[in-house]
Amino acid sequence: MTFTVTDPHTNNQICVTAPDNLPQDDLTNDVLEEIELWLHNRKRIDKISFEMDGDMLILRAIELSRIKRIRRITGYLSEVGNFNDAKQAELTEREIHGM
């Protein structure tokens, strides 16, 4: 099954995948506990998956990455998605030089 849990601190939706035979309420509680553990380490969760390994329930969490690619065109730093048409054209016309 796949469902989402809302992070109570950021309101971000965390995608959760788990075997169908596990109760969703219990899994949600486990996710909320994991959110608190990660918050203590100043990290945020993007996705969580649950797996069964025999009698053990394994929780795997993936960190939400805030890394964004910033480019410099004509002296301005910005994300490529924020470039106007002229700056996007300049980016595509650039020559890549060897190192």
N, CA, C and O of each residue as an XYZ file, in Angstrom:
396
protein
N       0.839     -1.178      0.000
C       0.000      0.000      0.000
C       0.879      1.234      0.000
O       2.022      1.203      0.457
N       0.331      2.316     -0.518
C       1.009      3.609     -0.529
C       0.051      4.649      0.019
O      -1.119      4.698     -0.363
N       0.559      5.484      0.921
C      -0.244      6.563      1.488
C       0.692      7.694      1.884
O       1.913      7.547      1.818
N       0.126      8.813      2.291
C       0.952      9.944      2.715
C       0.656     10.301      4.165
O      -0.450     10.096      4.668
N       1.667     10.834      4.813
C       1.549     11.331      6.189
C       2.042     12.776      6.165
O       3.077     13.068      5.567
N       1.322     13.661      6.800
C       1.712     15.066      6.854
C       2.663     15.298      8.021
O       2.359     14.957      9.164
N       3.811     15.881      7.716
C       4.763     16.262      8.762
C       4.123     17.399      9.561
O       3.841     18.457      8.998
N       3.888     17.201     10.872
C       3.191     18.231     11.657
C       3.995     19.520     11.831
O       3.432     20.548     12.207
N       5.295     19.479     11.566
C       6.138     20.662     11.749
C       6.235     21.515     10.487
O       6.369     22.736     10.570
N       6.165     20.870      9.309
C       6.375     21.592      8.049
C       5.181     21.517      7.098
O       5.134     22.235      6.099
N       4.222     20.652      7.408
C       3.071     20.380      6.532
C       3.461     19.730      5.212
O       2.636     19.670      4.301
N       4.703     19.237      5.077
C       5.107     18.493      3.888
C       4.455     17.120      3.912
O       4.253     16.533      4.975
N       4.132     16.620      2.738
C       3.571     15.284      2.598
C       4.713     14.284      2.452
O       5.577     14.446      1.591
N       4.716     13.256      3.287
C       5.722     12.202      3.224
C       5.063     10.980      2.608
O       4.052     10.488      3.108
N       5.643     10.496      1.519
C       5.124      9.307      0.840
C       5.585      8.061      1.601
O       6.770      7.902      1.896
N       4.629      7.182      1.913
C       4.916      5.977      2.683
C       4.469      4.762      1.870
O       3.344      4.718      1.374
N       5.361      3.775      1.738
C       4.994      2.506      1.113
C       5.210      1.395      2.129
O       6.166      1.420      2.904
N       4.302      0.414      2.112
C       4.365     -0.677      3.093
C       3.599     -1.884      2.558
O       2.761     -1.746      1.667
N       3.886     -3.065      3.102
C       3.102     -4.241      2.725
C       1.629     -4.034      3.089
O       1.314     -3.373      4.078
N       0.740     -4.598      2.289
C      -0.701     -4.408      2.486
C      -1.236     -4.983      3.791
O      -2.277     -4.540      4.277
N      -0.546     -5.957      4.362
C      -1.085     -6.637      5.549
C      -0.779     -5.917      6.869
O      -1.137     -6.420      7.935
N      -0.127     -4.753      6.816
C       0.193     -4.018      8.043
C      -0.843     -2.916      8.269
O      -1.254     -2.255      7.316
N      -1.275     -2.706      9.533
C      -2.282     -1.678      9.811
C      -1.742     -0.263      9.571
O      -0.685      0.104     10.085
N      -2.474      0.514      8.792
C      -2.015      1.859      8.429
C      -1.888      2.766      9.647
O      -0.989      3.606      9.685
N      -2.758      2.623     10.642
C      -2.669      3.465     11.850
C      -1.345      3.246     12.580
O      -0.708      4.200     13.027
N      -0.937      1.979     12.695
C       0.338      1.681     13.361
C       1.511      2.248     12.567
O       2.452      2.795     13.141
N       1.447      2.113     11.244
C       2.524      2.638     10.402
C       2.601      4.159     10.513
O       3.692      4.726     10.577
N       1.455      4.809     10.534
C       1.424      6.267     10.665
C       2.075      6.703     11.975
O       2.831      7.674     11.999
N       1.789      5.998     13.053
C       2.425      6.314     14.342
C       3.933      6.145     14.268
O       4.679      6.954     14.820
N       4.393      5.082     13.577
C       5.836      4.872     13.414
C       6.460      6.010     12.606
O       7.557      6.470     12.921
N       5.765      6.459     11.574
C       6.265      7.572     10.753
C       6.368      8.845     11.588
O       7.364      9.563     11.501
N       5.362      9.126     12.384
C       5.389     10.338     13.225
C       6.529     10.282     14.241
O       7.162     11.301     14.519
N       6.792      9.099     14.797
C       7.933      8.959     15.710
C       9.244      9.198     14.968
O      10.150      9.842     15.496
N       9.346      8.680     13.742
C      10.564      8.862     12.955
C      10.772     10.333     12.610
O      11.904     10.817     12.609
N       9.693     11.042     12.321
C       9.782     12.481     12.041
C      10.396     13.209     13.226
O      11.253     14.074     13.048
N       9.966     12.867     14.429
C      10.511     13.511     15.637
C      11.996     13.212     15.814
O      12.763     14.096     16.197
N      12.409     11.972     15.538
C      13.825     11.621     15.641
C      14.663     12.422     14.644
O      15.735     12.923     14.982
N      14.167     12.536     13.423
C      14.888     13.284     12.399
C      14.914     14.769     12.729
O      15.926     15.430     12.498
N      13.829     15.302     13.263
C      13.766     16.715     13.625
C      14.833     17.048     14.661
O      15.441     18.118     14.611
N      15.058     16.132     15.599
C      16.087     16.314     16.618
C      17.468     16.491     15.971
O      18.317     17.207     16.503
N      17.689     15.835     14.817
C      18.960     15.946     14.086
C      18.911     17.011     12.994
O      19.818     17.100     12.167
N      17.845     17.820     12.994
C      17.658     18.906     12.029
C      17.620     18.407     10.594
O      18.165     19.038      9.689
N      16.969     17.267     10.397
C      16.806     16.711      9.055
C      15.322     16.503      8.796
O      14.521     16.402      9.725
N      14.969     16.442      7.510
C      13.573     16.246      7.130
C      13.453     15.028      6.226
O      14.355     14.726      5.445
N      12.337     14.342      6.343
C      12.104     13.100      5.606
C      11.307     13.388      4.343
O      10.370     14.187      4.348
N      11.699     12.722      3.258
C      10.978     12.824      1.994
C      10.089     11.595      1.780
O       8.911     11.723      1.444
N      10.662     10.405      1.977
C       9.940      9.150      1.740
C      10.290      8.137      2.824
O      11.381      8.161      3.395
N       9.340      7.248      3.091
C       9.575      6.145      4.033
C       9.014      4.877      3.421
O       7.920      4.876      2.856
N       9.768      3.804      3.537
C       9.252      2.501      3.114
C       9.403      1.512      4.267
O      10.382      1.544      5.013
N       8.422      0.645      4.390
C       8.436     -0.424      5.387
C       8.562     -1.755      4.660
O       7.958     -1.956      3.606
N       9.353     -2.667      5.230
C       9.507     -4.017      4.695
C       9.487     -4.994      5.858
O       9.876     -4.662      6.978
N       9.036     -6.183      5.575
C       9.111     -7.257      6.567
C      10.331     -8.113      6.246
O      10.551     -8.482      5.093
N      11.119     -8.426      7.267
C      12.249     -9.349      7.145
C      12.043    -10.393      8.220
O      12.511    -10.235      9.347
N      11.342    -11.461      7.872
C      10.953    -12.440      8.876
C       9.932    -11.814      9.804
O       8.867    -11.383      9.362
N      10.253    -11.761     11.097
C       9.370    -11.141     12.081
C       9.691     -9.667     12.323
O       8.987     -8.989     13.073
N      10.760     -9.170     11.686
C      11.184     -7.790     11.935
C      10.598     -6.838     10.897
O      10.560     -7.145      9.706
N      10.145     -5.682     11.368
C       9.679     -4.617     10.493
C      10.828     -3.641     10.287
O      11.359     -3.085     11.249
N      11.206     -3.435      9.041
C      12.319     -2.546      8.718
C      11.756     -1.260      8.127
O      10.960     -1.290      7.189
N      12.175     -0.143      8.685
C      11.768      1.177      8.209
C      12.969      1.813      7.532
O      14.043      1.907      8.125
N      12.791      2.252      6.290
C      13.850      2.955      5.558
C      13.337      4.360      5.239
O      12.286      4.528      4.621
N      14.090      5.350      5.669
C      13.696      6.742      5.443
C      14.711      7.407      4.527
O      15.915      7.175      4.636
N      14.203      8.237      3.621
C      15.050      8.981      2.687
C      14.930     10.460      3.015
O      13.833     10.999      3.162
N      16.076     11.095      3.124
C      16.113     12.510      3.504
C      15.628     13.410      2.372
O      15.918     13.167      1.200
N      14.898     14.435      2.735
C      14.459     15.459      1.789
C      15.641     16.374      1.518
O      16.184     16.983      2.440
N      16.032     16.470      0.277
C      17.187     17.284     -0.093
C      16.734     18.669     -0.523
O      15.841     18.811     -1.358
N      17.344     19.668      0.043
C      17.053     21.044     -0.328
C      18.119     21.599     -1.265
O      18.230     22.813     -1.437
N      18.897     20.716     -1.867
C      19.954     21.171     -2.772
C      19.309     21.617     -4.079
O      18.525     20.884     -4.683
N      19.647     22.818     -4.500
C      19.143     23.363     -5.752
C      20.329     23.801     -6.598
O      21.330     24.292     -6.077
N      20.207     23.621     -7.883
C      21.278     24.034     -8.778
C      21.094     25.507     -9.118
O      20.066     25.914     -9.661
N      22.096     26.284     -8.792
C      22.086     27.719     -9.045
C      23.079     27.995    -10.174
O      24.204     27.496    -10.155
N      22.659     28.787    -11.150
C      23.521     29.133    -12.278
C      23.761     30.641    -12.270
O      22.973     31.410    -11.719
N      24.859     31.040    -12.890
C      25.191     32.463    -12.991
C      25.139     32.853    -14.461
O      25.907     32.344    -15.279
N      24.242     33.746    -14.782
C      24.118     34.286    -16.140
C      24.135     35.809    -16.030
O      23.395     36.392    -15.238
N      24.962     36.426    -16.809
C      25.126     37.888    -16.841
C      25.179     38.502    -15.450
O      24.568     39.539    -15.193
N      25.913     37.854    -14.560
C      26.141     38.425    -13.240
C      25.085     38.124    -12.197
O      25.227     38.542    -11.047
N      24.030     37.412    -12.561
C      22.962     37.123    -11.603
C      22.942     35.640    -11.257
O      23.060     34.792    -12.141
N      22.793     35.327     -9.980
C      22.659     33.942     -9.533
C      21.182     33.619     -9.365
O      20.444     34.369     -8.725
N      20.755     32.501     -9.941
C      19.352     32.118     -9.835
C      19.196     30.662    -10.246
O      20.100     30.073    -10.838
N      18.040     30.088     -9.927
C      17.702     28.760    -10.426
C      17.309     28.897    -11.891
O      16.728     29.908    -12.287
N      17.618     27.896    -12.690
C      17.346     27.963    -14.123
C      15.859     28.188    -14.392
O      15.507     28.891    -15.339
N      14.992     27.609    -13.586
C      13.555     27.780    -13.768
C      13.091     29.213    -13.614
O      12.000     29.558    -14.069
N      13.891     30.053    -12.983
C      13.522     31.457    -12.783
C      14.074     32.376    -13.868
O      13.784     33.573    -13.867
N      14.873     31.831    -14.802
C      15.463     32.654    -15.856
C      14.397     33.107    -16.841
O      13.454     32.376    -17.143
N      14.569     34.351    -17.345
C      13.700     34.808    -18.427
C      14.175     34.172    -19.737
O      15.166     33.442    -19.749
N      13.469     34.447    -20.840
C      13.789     33.808    -22.122
C      15.216     34.108    -22.579
O      15.901     33.219    -23.084
N      15.666     35.343    -22.408
C      17.006     35.724    -22.853
C      18.085     34.968    -22.078
O      19.058     34.493    -22.664
N      17.911     34.859    -20.772
C      18.904     34.148    -19.963
C      18.889     32.645    -20.270
O      19.942     32.008    -20.268
N      17.704     32.072    -20.533
C      17.638     30.653    -20.903
C      18.325     30.426    -22.245
O      19.008     29.418    -22.425
N      18.151     31.362    -23.197
C      18.820     31.243    -24.495
C      20.334     31.322    -24.317
O      21.075     30.564    -24.943
N      20.796     32.243    -23.462
C      22.232     32.363    -23.210
C      22.787     31.068    -22.614
O      23.890     30.645    -22.958
N      22.027     30.449    -21.730
C      22.462     29.204    -21.109
C      22.602     28.093    -22.149
O      23.575     27.341    -22.116
N      21.650     27.980    -23.065
C      21.713     26.902    -24.066
C      22.795     27.152    -25.108
O      23.287     26.205    -25.722
N      23.175     28.417    -25.320
C      24.189     28.756    -26.313
C      25.619     28.709    -25.750
O      26.578     28.904    -26.496
N      25.764     28.461    -24.492
C      27.095     28.438    -23.879
C      27.963     27.326    -24.472
O      27.480     26.253    -24.833
N      29.242     27.619    -24.556
C      30.218     26.597    -24.957
C      30.863     26.049    -23.698
O      31.213     26.795    -22.783
N      31.015     24.733    -23.668
C      31.684     24.106    -22.530
C      33.159     23.920    -22.910
O      33.471     23.295    -23.924
N      34.030     24.453    -22.113
C      35.464     24.385    -22.381
C      36.082     23.274    -21.544
O      35.659     23.023    -20.415
N      37.083     22.615    -22.108
C      37.763     21.542    -21.398
C      38.541     22.057    -20.199
O      38.847     23.245    -20.107
N      38.851     21.168    -19.297
C      39.566     21.556    -18.088
C      41.040     21.444    -18.298
O      41.817     21.730    -17.387
